[in-house]
Amino acid sequence: QVQLVESGGGLVQAGGSLRLSCAASGRTFSQDTMAWFRQAPGKGREFVSAITRTSGTTYYADSVKGRFTVSRDNAKNTVYLQMKSLKPEDTAVYYCAARRSGIMTRVGEYDTWGQGTQVTVSS
């Protein structure tokens, strides 16, 4: 079982940037597809981005395409989400998640989750 710990969240003004990190421990991180999801108050958890184990493929939700970049460092067992041009509607708790197979966008396809990190974007 892999354990995931997110960090890097905070309060930022609209138009600003943040970089989230997700540190993994446990099973071999390099074999996992990693994803970022987010959950705004009163809403369901939604897919944001994902990256395959060798960083060969990345995928983004339309709402963040061109503004967010996912990357990973398998030597550091860490996945990152660089967020730029942030908008108030990006405010949410951001979660990282892991699965052994390829990229999927549904919550139920991921078997391991972090505890989340809060991102708040003020207007």
CORDAGI-V245670 format. One record per pair of residues at least 12 apart in sequence whose ideal C-beta (glycine too) atoms are under 8 Angstrom apart, sorted by the first residue. I is the first residue (numbers start at 1). GAP is how many residues later the second one is. Records with the same first field share a line. If there is no record, write none. Layout:
I = GAP + GAP
This chain:
1 = 25 + 26 + 111
2 = 22 + 23 + 24 + 25 + 27 + 30 + 96 + 110
3 = 21 + 22 + 23 + 109
4 = 18 + 19 + 20 + 92 + 93 + 94 + 108 + 109 + 110
5 = 17 + 18 + 109 + 110
6 = 14 + 15 + 16 + 88 + 89 + 90 + 108 + 109 + 110 + 111
7 = 13 + 14 + 15 + 16 + 110
8 = 12 + 13 + 109
9 = 84 + 85 + 108 + 109 + 110
10 = 108 + 109 + 110
11 = 109 + 110 + 111
12 = 74 + 107 + 108 + 109 + 110
13 = 108 + 109
14 = 72 + 73 + 74 + 107 + 108 + 109
15 = 70 + 71
16 = 70 + 105
17 = 65 + 66 + 67 + 68 + 69
18 = 65 + 68 + 101
19 = 61 + 62 + 63 + 64
20 = 16 + 60 + 61 + 63 + 74 + 76 + 97 + 99
21 = 57 + 58 + 59
22 = 12 + 14 + 56 + 57 + 58 + 59 + 74 + 92
23 = 53 + 54 + 55
24 = 53 + 54 + 55 + 74
25 = 52
29 = 45 + 48 + 69
30 = 23 + 44
31 = 22 + 69
32 = 21 + 66 + 67 + 68 + 80
33 = 17 + 18 + 19 + 20 + 65 + 66 + 67 + 68 + 69 + 70 + 71
34 = 16 + 17 + 36 + 38 + 45 + 62 + 63 + 64
35 = 12 + 13 + 14 + 15 + 16 + 61 + 62 + 63 + 64 + 68 + 69 + 70 + 75
36 = 12 + 13 + 14 + 34 + 43 + 45 + 58 + 59 + 60 + 61
37 = 57 + 58 + 59 + 60 + 70 + 73
38 = 52 + 54 + 55 + 56 + 57 + 81
39 = 53 + 54 + 56 + 77
40 = 49 + 51 + 52
41 = 51
43 = 49
44 = 63
45 = 50 + 62
46 = 15
47 = 14 + 58 + 59 + 60
48 = 12 + 13 + 16 + 20 + 33 + 46
49 = 12 + 15 + 19 + 21 + 32
50 = 20 + 53 + 54 + 55
51 = 19 + 20 + 21 + 28 + 52
52 = 50 + 51
53 = 21
55 = 16 + 17
57 = 45 + 46
58 = 12
59 = 44 + 46
61 = 44
63 = 26
64 = 19 + 26
67 = 16 + 17 + 18 + 19
68 = 13 + 14 + 15 + 16
69 = 12 + 13 + 15
70 = 12
79 = 17
81 = 13 + 15
83 = 36
86 = 33 + 35
87 = 34
88 = 33 + 34 + 35
89 = 32
90 = 29 + 31
91 = 28 + 29 + 30
92 = 26 + 27
93 = 23 + 24 + 25 + 26
94 = 22 + 23 + 24 + 25
95 = 18 + 19 + 20 + 21
96 = 17 + 18
97 = 13 + 15 + 16 + 17
98 = 12 + 13 + 14
99 = 12 + 13
